[in-house]
Amino acid sequence: MALVPYSLARPFLFALDPETAHDLTLSSLAATQGNALSMGYRTARVEDPTELAGLRFPNRVGLAAGLDKNARCIDGLGALGFGFVEVGTVTPLPQDGNPKPRIFRLPKANALINRLGFNNHGLDAFVRNVQQSALRREASPSLLLGLNIGKNAATPIEDATSDYLRCLDGVYPHADYITVNISSPNTKNLRSLQGDAALDALLGAIAERRELLAQRHGSRKPIFLKIAPDLDAAQIEVIAATLKRYGTDSNGQVNNAWGVIATNTTLSRDAVRGLPHAEETGGLSGAPVLEMSNQVIAQMRAALGKGFPIIGVGGILSAADAVSKIRAGADVVQIYTGLIYRGPALVKESALALQALRAP
């Protein structure tokens, strides 16, 4: 059980600039993970095993990518009670991201806007950090690790595939699953990769490379596609049809090779108009995204059918929100902004609520 209530830490953190608070939190986790000081935040994990995409998830609540872009705090984040942790997004080369300020709180809406722009130290540093984590050195890892990959801002969109393949090569041996991020609104033209021909070309190249990597490393890792909430029904059908071509066999059976993460942040401001910072450029996350995300999950489930792996993310601020994702069609869920507003207690509350769904 955590010794330091988040209710005491939050006022201090919220008095700081959002990115300063973010950096301070990660630095603190990096300095304390793996030693006695981690008892200040370590939380007993709720056991609720779930089989998905050929993997065994210890419970159905994970951390979404974006919080730890450089994979510095895998062990510290894993100590918060998650069943799985996803880090990144990483790009082949280091990049600074967009100019500061680039994170904004909207407390009245339990929301954030960010336009970070895949700021990270690059693939080589990312892989070193993953390799140094205690989790990756465990003979029987206690939770699953997802590694999220993207493209450099300077890479032309027509050359994006080469960036994804380079990242895939680098992270493949160290991941339980890999996420292909084509939905961040903060990298120019990135969301165009969600279109029919562009998506098919990208997934085709990744599928081919994955088979080579599977032969080389003796293990076929599932790949999840992270999509935006700002998709209409026709766009969702296109993405689902493309995923089904790669993710099902000739008999229509799910092959556990592919999955979808729904959703990333939104460009919509309908739910926050009039609030301070509401018109800042970037992706909106938190409570206002809940219903948008759930709608995409439900539409994606209907299009993909039963059994196709779906991770639901977007707007979970309570246990009931987590349950709503499962009822919409997700198999497991991820949180990010909710962790900032609610703290680690949200992880346990959500995991217990999802565990209770199995009760007769």
For each residue, the residues with C-beta under 8 A, 3 or more apart:
1: 43 44
2: 5 6 40 41 42 43 344
3: 39 40 41
4: 8 9 40 41
5: 2 8 9 343
6: 2 9 10 342 343 344 345
7: 10 343
8: 4 5 11 12
9: 4 5 6 12 13 343
10: 6 7 13 14 343
11: 8 14 15
12: 8 9 15 16
13: 9 10 16 21 24 25
14: 10 11 21 105 107
15: 11 12
16: 12 13 20 21 24
17: 20 21 101
18: 21 22 101 103 104 105 112
19: 22 23 100 101 102 103
20: 16 17 23 24
21: 13 14 16 17 18 24 25
22: 18 19 25 26 67 103
23: 19 20 26 27
24: 13 16 20 21 27 28
25: 13 21 22 28 29
26: 22 23 29 30 67 68 72 73
27: 23 24 30 31
28: 24 25 31 32
29: 25 26 32 33 41 72 73 76 77
30: 26 27 33 72 73 76
31: 27 28 37
32: 28 29 35 37 38 40 41 76
33: 29 30 38 73 74 75 76 79 134
34: 38 75 76 134
35: 32 38
36: 39
37: 31 32 40
38: 32 33 34 35 41 42 75 76 79
39: 3 36 42
40: 2 3 4 32 37
41: 2 3 4 29 32 38 76 79 80 344
42: 2 38 39 79 80
43: 1 2 79 80 81 344 347 348
44: 1 81 348
45: 58 59 81 82 83 142 143 351
46: 59 61 81 348 351 352 355
47: 58 59 355
48: 58 59 60 83 351 354 355 358
49: 56 57 58 59
50: 56 57 59 60 83 331 332
51: 54 55 56 57
52: 55 57 259 309 331 332
53: 177 222 224 256 259 309
54: 51 220 222 256
55: 51 52 144 176 177 222
56: 49 50 51 144
57: 49 50 51 52 60 62 83 84 144 332
58: 45 47 48 49 83 84 142 143 144
59: 45 46 47 48 49 50 81 82 83 351 354 355
60: 48 50 57 83 326 331 332 333 351 354 355
61: 46 81 82 83 322 332 333 334 335 347 350 351 354
62: 57 82 83 84 85 86 144 146 311 332 333 334 335
63: 67 68 77 80 82 84 85 86 334 335 336 339
64: 67 86 313 334 335 336
65: 69 86 87 88 89 146 148 179 181 226
66: 69 88 89 114 116 336
67: 22 26 63 64 77 87 336 339
68: 26 63 71 72 73 74 77 85 87
69: 65 66 87 88 89 90 116 118 119 120
70: 87 90 120 121 125 126 129
71: 68 74 87 88 90 126 129 130 133 147
72: 26 29 30 68 129
73: 26 29 30 33 68 76 77
74: 33 68 71 77 78 85 87 129 130 133 135 136 145
75: 33 34 38 78 79 133 134 135
76: 29 30 32 33 34 38 41 73 79 80
77: 29 63 67 68 73 74 80 82 85 87
78: 74 75 82 85 135 142 143
79: 33 38 41 42 43 75 76
80: 41 42 43 63 76 77 339 344 347
81: 43 44 45 46 59 61 344 347 348 351
82: 45 59 61 62 63 77 78 85 143 347
83: 45 48 50 57 58 59 60 61 62 143 144 332 351
84: 57 58 62 63 143 144 145 146 176 332
85: 62 63 68 74 77 78 82 143 144 145 146
86: 62 63 64 65 145 146 147 148 179 334
87: 65 67 68 69 70 71 74 77 126 130 145 146 147 148
88: 65 66 69 71 120 126 147 148 149 150 179 181
89: 65 66 69 118 120 148 149 150 181 184
90: 69 70 71 120 122 123 126 147 148 149 150 167 171
91: 94 95 118 120 122 123 149 150 151 152 153 163 167
92: 122 123 151 152 155 163 166 167 170
93: 122 123 152 154
94: 91 120 121 122 125
95: 91 117 118 119 120 122 152 153 154
96: 119
97: 102 116 117 118 119 120 186
98: 102 115 116 117 119 186
99: 102
100: 19
101: 17 18 19 104
102: 19 97 98 99 114 115 116 117 282
103: 18 19 22 112 113 114 116
104: 18 101 112 113 114 277 280 282
105: 14 18 111 112 277
106: 109 110 111 112 113 272 275 276 277 278 284 286
107: 14 110 341
108: 275
109: 106 271 272 275 286 287 288
110: 106 107 286 287 317 337 338 341
111: 105 106 271 272 284 285 286 287 288 289 337
112: 18 103 104 105 106 284 285 286 337 340
113: 103 104 106 277 278 280 281 282 283 284 285
114: 66 102 103 104 186 265 282 283 285
115: 98 102 185 186 280 281 282 283
116: 66 69 97 98 102 103 119 186 282
117: 95 97 98 102 153 184 186 187
118: 69 89 91 95 97 150 151 152 153 184 186 187
119: 69 95 96 97 98 116
120: 69 70 88 89 90 91 94 95 97 126
121: 70 94 125 126
122: 90 91 92 93 94 95 125 126
123: 90 91 92 93 126 127 166 167 170 171
124: 127 128 170
125: 70 94 121 122 128 129
126: 70 71 87 88 90 120 121 122 123 129 130 147 170 171
127: 123 124 130 131 170 171 174
128: 124 125 131 132
129: 70 71 72 74 125 126 132 133
130: 71 74 87 126 127 133 136 145 147 171 174
131: 127 128 136 174
132: 128 129 136
133: 71 74 75 129 130 136 137
134: 33 34 75 137 138
135: 74 75 78 138 141 142 143 145
136: 74 130 131 132 133 141 145 174
137: 133 134
138: 134 135 141 142
139:
140:
141: 135 136 138 144 145 176
142: 45 58 78 135 138
143: 45 58 78 82 83 84 85 135
144: 55 56 57 58 62 83 84 85 141 176 177
145: 74 84 85 86 87 130 135 136 141 174 175 176
146: 62 65 84 85 86 87 175 176 177 178 179 224
147: 71 86 87 88 90 126 130 171 174 175 177 178 179
148: 65 86 87 88 89 90 178 179 181 226
149: 88 89 90 91 164 167 168 171 178 179 180 181
150: 88 89 90 91 118 163 164 167 181 184 187 190
151: 91 92 118 155 157 160 163 164 187 190
152: 91 92 93 95 118 155 163
153: 91 95 117 118 187 188
154: 93 95
155: 92 151 152 159 160 162 163
156: 159 160
157: 151 160 188 189 190 192 193
158:
159: 155 156 162 163
160: 151 155 156 157 163 164 190 193 202
161: 164 165 201 202 205 206
162: 155 159 165 166
163: 91 92 150 151 152 155 159 160 166 167
164: 149 150 151 160 161 167 168 180 202 205 206
165: 161 162 168 169 205 206 209
166: 92 123 162 163 169 170
167: 90 91 92 123 149 150 163 164 170 171
168: 149 164 165 171 172 178 206 209 210 213
169: 165 166 172 209 213
170: 92 123 124 126 127 166 167
171: 90 123 126 127 130 147 149 167 168 174 175 178
172: 168 169 175 178 210 213 217 221
173: 217
174: 127 130 131 136 145 147 171
175: 145 146 147 171 172 178 221
176: 55 84 141 144 145 146 221
177: 53 55 144 146 147 221 222 223 224 259
178: 146 147 148 149 168 171 172 175 221 222 223 224
179: 65 86 88 146 147 148 149 223 224 225 226 261
180: 149 164 202 206 223 224 225 226
181: 65 88 89 148 149 150 184 190 226 264
182: 190 191 193 194 199 202 225 226 227
183: 190 191 194 226 227 228 263 264
184: 89 117 118 150 181 187 190 191 264 265 283
185: 115 190 191 228 264 265 266 267 282 283
186: 97 98 114 115 116 117 118 282 283
187: 117 118 150 151 153 184 190
188: 153 157
189: 157 192
190: 150 151 157 160 181 182 183 184 185 187 193
191: 182 183 184 185 194 228 230
192: 157 189 195 198
193: 157 160 182 190 198 199 202
194: 182 183 191 198 199 227 228 231 235 238 239
195: 192 198 199 238
196: 199 200 238 242
197: 200 201
198: 192 193 194 195 201 202
199: 182 193 194 195 196 202 203 238 239 242
200: 196 197 203 204 242 245
201: 161 197 198 204 205
202: 160 161 164 180 182 193 198 199 205 206
203: 199 200 206 207 225 242 243 246 258
204: 200 201 207 208 246
205: 161 164 165 201 202 208 209
206: 161 164 165 168 180 202 203 209 210 223
207: 203 204 210 211 246 257
208: 204 205 211 212
209: 165 168 169 205 206 212 213
210: 168 172 206 207 213 214 220 221 223 257
211: 207 208 214 215 220
212: 208 209 215 216
213: 168 169 172 209 210 216 217 221
214: 210 211 217 218 219 220 221
215: 211 212 218
216: 212 213
217: 172 173 213 214
218: 214 215
219: 214
220: 54 210 211 214 257
221: 172 175 176 177 178 210 213 214
222: 53 54 55 177 178 256 257 258 259 309
223: 177 178 179 180 206 210 257 258 259
224: 53 146 177 178 179 180 258 259 260 261 309 311
225: 179 180 182 203 239 243 258 259 260 261
226: 65 148 179 180 181 182 183 260 261 262 263 264
227: 182 183 194 231 239 260 261 262 263 264 296 300
228: 183 185 191 194 231 263 264 265 266
229: 262 263 264 265 266 268 289 292 293 295 296 314
230: 191 266 267 268 292
231: 194 227 228 235 236 239 296
232: 235 236
233: 236 237 299
234: 237 238
235: 194 231 232 238 239
236: 231 232 233 239 240 296 299 300 303
237: 233 234 240 241 303
238: 194 195 196 199 234 235 241 242
239: 194 199 225 227 231 235 236 242 243 260 300
240: 236 237 243 244 300 303 304
241: 237 238 244 245 303
242: 196 199 200 203 238 239 245 246
243: 203 225 239 240 246 247 258 260 304 308
244: 240 241 247 248 304 305 308
245: 200 241 242 248
246: 203 204 207 242 243 257 258
247: 243 244 254 255 257 258 259 304 308
248: 244 245 251 252 253 254 255 308
249: 252 253 255
250:
251: 248
252: 248 249 305
253: 248 249 307
254: 247 248 307 308 309
255: 247 248 249 258
256: 53 54 222 309
257: 207 210 220 222 223 246 247
258: 203 222 223 224 225 243 246 247 255 308 309
259: 52 53 177 222 223 224 225 247 308 309 310 311
260: 224 225 226 227 239 243 300 304 308 309 310 311
261: 179 224 225 226 227 264 310 311 313 334
262: 226 227 229 293 296 297 300 310 311 312 313 314 330
263: 183 226 227 228 229 266 289 292 293 296 297 313 314
264: 181 183 184 185 226 227 228 229 261 283 314
265: 114 184 185 228 229 282 283 284 285 289 314
266: 185 228 229 230 263 283 284 285 288 289 292
267: 185 230 283 284
268: 229 230 271 284 288 292
269: 272 273 278 279 284
270: 273
271: 109 111 268 284 288
272: 106 109 111 269 275 278 284 288
273: 269 270 278
274: 278
275: 106 108 109 272 278
276: 106
277: 104 105 106 113 280
278: 106 113 269 272 273 274 275
279: 269
280: 104 113 115 277
281: 113 115
282: 102 104 113 114 115 116 185 186 265
283: 113 114 115 184 185 186 264 265 266 267
284: 106 111 112 113 265 266 267 268 269 271 272 288 289
285: 111 112 113 114 265 266 289 314 315 336 337
286: 106 109 110 111 112 289 315 317 337 338 341
287: 109 110 111 290 315 317 337
288: 109 111 266 268 271 272 284 292 315
289: 111 229 263 265 266 284 285 286 292 293 314 315
290: 287 293 294 314 315 316 317 321 324
291: 294 295 315
292: 229 230 263 266 268 288 289 295 296 314 315
293: 229 262 263 289 290 296 297 312 313 314 315 325
294: 290 291 297 298 312 314 324 325 328
295: 229 291 292 298 299 328
296: 227 229 231 236 262 263 292 293 299 300
297: 262 263 293 294 300 301 310 312 325 328 329 330
298: 294 295 301 302 328 329
299: 233 236 295 296 302 303
300: 227 236 239 240 260 262 296 297 303 304 310 329
301: 297 298 304 305 308 310 328 329 330
302: 298 299 305 329
303: 236 237 240 241 299 300
304: 240 243 244 247 260 300 301 308 310
305: 244 252 301 302 308
306:
307: 253 254
308: 243 244 247 248 254 258 259 260 301 304 305
309: 52 53 222 224 254 256 258 259 260 331
310: 259 260 261 262 297 300 301 304 329 330 331
311: 62 224 259 260 261 262 330 331 332 333 334
312: 262 293 294 297 325 326 328 329 330 331 332 333 334
313: 64 261 262 263 293 316 325 333 334 335 336
314: 229 262 263 264 265 285 289 290 292 293 294
315: 285 286 287 288 289 290 291 292 293 321 337 338
316: 290 313 321 322 325 333 334 335 338 346 350
317: 110 286 287 290 321 337 338 341 342 346
318: 321 322 338 342 346 349 350
319: 322 323 346 349 350 352 353
320: 323 324 353
321: 290 315 316 317 318 324 325 338 350
322: 61 316 318 319 325 326 333 335 350 353 354
323: 319 320 326 327 353 354 357
324: 290 294 320 321 327 328
325: 293 294 297 312 313 316 321 322 328 330 333
326: 60 312 322 323 329 330 331 333 354 357
327: 323 324
328: 294 295 297 298 301 312 324 325
329: 297 298 300 301 302 310 312 326
330: 262 297 301 310 311 312 325 326 333
331: 50 52 60 309 310 311 312 326
332: 50 52 57 60 61 62 83 84 311 312
333: 60 61 62 311 312 313 316 322 325 326 330 350 354
334: 61 62 63 64 86 261 311 312 313 316
335: 61 62 63 64 313 316 322 338 339 346 347 350
336: 63 64 66 67 285 313 339 340
337: 110 111 112 285 286 287 315 317 340 341
338: 110 286 315 316 317 318 321 335 341 342 346
339: 63 67 80 335 336 342 343 344 346 347
340: 112 336 337
341: 107 110 286 317 337 338
342: 6 317 318 338 339 345 346
343: 5 6 7 9 10 339 346
344: 2 6 41 43 80 81 339 347 348
345: 6 342 348 349
346: 316 317 318 319 335 338 339 342 343 349 350
347: 43 61 80 81 82 335 339 344 350 351
348: 43 44 46 81 344 345 351 352
349: 318 319 345 346 352 353
350: 61 316 318 319 321 322 333 335 346 347 353 354
351: 45 46 48 59 60 61 81 83 347 348 354 355
352: 46 319 348 349 355 356
353: 319 320 322 323 349 350 356 357
354: 48 59 60 61 322 323 326 333 350 351 357
355: 46 47 48 59 60 351 352 358 359
356: 352 353 359
357: 323 326 353 354
358: 48 355
359: 355 356
360:
